[in-house]
Amino acid sequence: MLQQESIGAKENISVLARLRDYNQLLKPNLSGMVVFSSVIGYLMAPNITFGWTDLGMWQRIVTLFAGGMMVTGGANTINQILERDSDRLMKRTRMRPLPDGRMGDTEAWIFAALTGIIGALLLSFYFNPQAGLLSFMSLMLYAFAYTPMKKVHPIAVLIGAIPGALPPLIGWVAATGSVDPGGFVLFMLQFFWQFPHFWAIAWVAFDDYSNAGIRMLPTRERETKFTAIQCMLYSLVLIPLAMVPQMLGMTGGAGMLVCMACGVMYFAASVAFYLKNDHKSARRVMFASFIYLPTVLLALIIDKA
């Protein structure tokens, strides 16, 4: 009896361990932020009205979130399959399921295919084919263009910024069925936001990335200020860009001012990074990026409401 209970306990632990591994493949923290921007894009569409008691709206949001999480999870899984050898060389990634040997490539490919395809089909049938096609295109760009390019040339950041900025546009298209100026503006805000965000992270993790042969930085020499200059330029673009949603009637003056203030904050952190060019100032750019995007997205949707 005790032996059977012990076997059952081990099986339960094994199932839980495998679920944790799948959770690591999905990268829920990163995926959640990405899909959140897709939901905001959906709600920002002019033909969408919403209220807290609208059960139909909540059903659409949950479906969009679920489909987006599956597509993003599929892309993240393929990324980890292709980078399993590099991940073994970096402290923050070496205990992932694939580099640690807890999961084989075949199982990971099956998981990636199921999540990616089911997610794209869900968006296609529940909303419209355009949203599903855009989401699948985002997966392909991230997994098979951005991921391998990271070891070849720093232009990988530019390539990766395209699928990284598509989620709010996908949400907009899910609501409208077309790529309109409003959806494109949301795409551009998230597109330019990514460059200081990723460069600051890459600067902080320079040694890890270098050991793994990943060339995400605009320069291979951390001692130069070229990375900080690039952060300044791209964050500066976000300040005037913050006025466009108000000009298109997507949001009001309050939303515009909050978005501009966030752009100024982001730019100021980048300037400090340029002046000091040290680990602490790079981390401040990174944290500023974490504040910028959710604040801007919430300001836009609250002002529309």
N, C-alpha and C positions, 0 to 999 in steps of 0.2 A: 504493500500500500504506500509506504513512504517512498519507495523507489519510483512508483508511478507518479506521485506528486512531484518528486524531484525532476522527472522527465518533463512533466507538464510545465513546471516553472521555467525550465531551460528553454522550452519551445516558446513560451510567452516572451522571455527575454530576447530570444532570437528574432521574433516577429517585431518587437519594439525597436530592436537595434536596426533591423532592415528599414523600418519606417523612418527612423532618424536619418539613415543614409539617403533615402529618397528625398527627405526634407532638405538635406544638404545639397543635393543635386538641383533642387528647385530654387535655392537661395531666396527664401520667402521674404526676408527683409528688403533686399534689393528689388525683387519682383513686385512686392507690395507697393513700393513708392512709384515704380514705373506704371503699374496698372491704376494706381490712384490718379495719375495724370490723365489716363484714358477716360476714367469716369468723369473727371472735371471737363474734359473736352466734350463729352457727350452732353453734360448738363449745360454747357455754355452755348450749345446750338440754339439758334433763335426759335426753332419750332418746338423746343422742349420746355414745358412748364412743370413745376414740381412742387410738392408739399410734403410735409413730414408724415401725413396720414394717407398718402397716395400709395396703396399697396402695389398697384401696377408699376409705378415708378421704381419701387424698391426691388420688384422682381426683375426689371430690366437692368438695374444697377448690379444686382447680384450675378445675373447671367453674364453681363459684360465683364465683371471682375473675375468670375470663374474662367471664362474663355481666355481672357488676357493672361491670367496666372498660368494657365496650361501652356499657352504659346510661349510666354516668356520662360517658363520652366523648361520647356523643350530646348529653347535656344541656349539656356544656361547649362543644360546637361551636355549638349554637343560641345559647347565651349570647354567643359571639364574633360570630356573624352579626348579632344584634340590636344589639350594642354596637360594631360596627365603626367608626362615626363617632366615638363617644366615645373608643375606643381610640387613634385618631389623635392625640388631644389629650393623652395621658398618656405619659410617658417610658418606663414599664415595659411598656407594651402596644403602642406604635406600630409595632413591628417584627414583630407577629404577621402571619400570612399574609394575612388579609383587609384590615386597615387599610393594610398595605404594598403591596397590589395584586398579590401573588403568586398569589392564588387568587380565583376569582369566587364569587359567592353561590350559583349553581346547583350547582356542584361541592361546596361546603360543605354545602348542604341535602341533597344525595344522600348524602354521607358521614354526616351526622347521622341521617338516616332509616335507613340500613342498620345502623349501629352500635346505635342505640337500639332498633329493632324486633327485630333478631336477638338482642341481649342479653336483652331481655324474654322473647322466645319460648324462648330457651335455658333460662332460669330456670323458665319455666312447664312445659316438657316434661320437663326433667331432675329438677326438684324437685316443684313443685306450682303450679297456676294462681294461688294466692293470692300467692306470692312474685313471680311475674311481673307480676301486676296492681299490687302495691305498688311495684315498681321502675319500672313505666311511669308510675304516678301521681307518683312522685318526680321523674321526668324532666319531666313536664308542669308541675308546680308550680314547679320551679327555672327552667325555660326561659321559661314564658309567664305566670307570676305574679310571681315574685321579680325576674327580670331587668328587665322594663319598670317595675316599681314603684320600682326604685332611683333613678329620675330624678323620682319624684313625691313620695315621702314616706319618712322614716326607718323607717316600719313595715315596709319591705322586709326589714329584718334579721329581724323576727319571722316573716315569711312564709318567708324563706329558711332559717330554722332548722328548719322542719318537714321539707323534703326532706333537709336536711343531717343530721338525726337519724334518718332512716328506715333507713339501711344496717344497723345492728345488729339492728333489728327485722325487716328483710327476711331477714337470715341466720337469725334465730330462727324465723321463719315457714317458711323453706325447710326447716328441720329438723322442725318440729312441725305445720305446716299450719294454725296458728291463732295469734291474738294473745293471748298469756297475760301475766299480771302480770310475769313475769321479762323477757320481751321488751320490755314497756312501760317497765320500770325502766332497761334499757339505752338505750332511746330517750330517756328523761328526762335521763340523765347526759350524753349527747351534745348534747341540746337546750340545756341550761343552759350547757354548756361553750362553746358557740359565741358567745354574746353578748359577753363580754369579749374573746374572740379577734378577732372582726371589728371591734369598736369600737376596739381598740388599733391594729389595722392601718389602719383608716380615719383615726384620729387622726394616725398617723405619715405617711400619704399624703394628708393633708388638702388640700394645695395641688393635687395631681394630680386628686383627686376633684372639688374645687371647679371647676377649669378644665373638667372634662368634664361638669359639671352633675349629678353623682351625689350624691344626698342620703342617704347611709348613716348619717350621724352623728345621735345624739340631739339634737345642737345644732349650729347652723351657726357658732357662735363657739368657736374652739379655746381661747380664753383662759379660758372658764368651766370649772368643775370638774364639770359635769353628767355628762359622759362617764365620768369616773372614779367618780362615785357609782354610776352604773349598773353599772359593772364590779364594784364592791364588792358590790352587792346580789345580782347573779347568781352570782358566784363563791362567796358565802357560802352560798347554797342547796345547793351541791355537798357541803358538809361533812356535814350530817345525811343528805342523800340517799345518801351513801356507806355508811350503815348498812343500807339496805334490802335490797341483795343478800344480805347475811348473814342478815337476818331471814327472807328467803324460802328460805333453804337453798341458794342458788346458789353461795356461796363461804364460806370459813371466816373466822376472826378475823384471820388474817394479811392476807388480801386486803382486809378491811374497813379495817384500820389503815393500809395503804398508800394506799388510796383517800382516807381522811380526811386523811392527811398531805399528799397531793397537793392536796386542796381547801384546806387551810390555806396551803400554799405559793402557790397561785393567788390566794387572798384577800389574803395579805400583799403580793404584788406589786401588787394593785389598790389597797391602802391606800397603798402608797408612791407610786403614780401619783396618788392624790388629794392627798397631802401636797405633792408636788413639781410635778405637772402640767406635765411637760416631755417633750421628745422621748425622753430616755434612759429615764425611768420608764415611758413608754408602750411602748417597745420591750421592756422587761423583762416587762410583762404579756403581750406577744406571744410572747416566748420561753417564758414560764411555760406558756402555752397549748400550745406545741409539746411541752413535757415532760409536761404533765398527761395528755392523752388516751392516747397509747401506753402510758404507765406504768400507768394505771388499767386499761386493757384487758388488758395482760399480767398484772397482779397478779390480776385476776379469773380468768383462764383458768388461770394456774399454780396458784392455790389450789384451783380445782376439780380439777385434775389430781392 
